[in-house]
Amino acid sequence: MEKLIHIIFDVIIGFIIKIIGAVMITAVLLQIAFRYLPFSGMTWTEELGRLTFVWFCLLSTAVTFVKGQHLAIDYFYLKWNKTVQTIMTYVSWLLILTFSGVVSFQGFKLLEMVGKQRSPVLRLSFFWFYLSVPVGCGLIVLFTVLTIIDNLFLKGKITRSVSADETGTQAIN
């Protein structure tokens, strides 16, 4: 299962994030460059930059979550014994699973409402803008479920989390 998660999140989604990031940077740089030329600026670059930015952020959030590099405050967590830490970890995973599941479900419902609307310049369906929300949260749901299964049945071999030790330095577990 560790190999599957590596392929999905590190290879496939990582490659997609790099492509989206390159398109986003190119669109923004074109917008800036053409603003200073004697003829009018490129109007489509702003919409393309916004579309790619949203996808970049939500896919990167999922990958950051998988790698355990999201922001965490471990001060109180480290003060408890291992049993309480384990309980807190599972409660945290259930809260993440619930929140991401609700956001993903509601995101799909939102797609039905905005699917017929078009962006002003690119004339793309807003479906493509808002699809990033259920996809990003759906990936977090997928990884959270895999992590819970792994920790319950496979002895936690795939979990990659970052935690601070007592000295305040971060260590990858």
Salt bridges, closest charged atoms under 4 A:
ASP10 OD2 - HIS6 ND1 2.86
ASP10 OD1 - LYS67 NZ 3.88
ASP10 OD2 - ARG160 NH1 3.43
GLU46 OE1 - ARG50 NH2 2.86
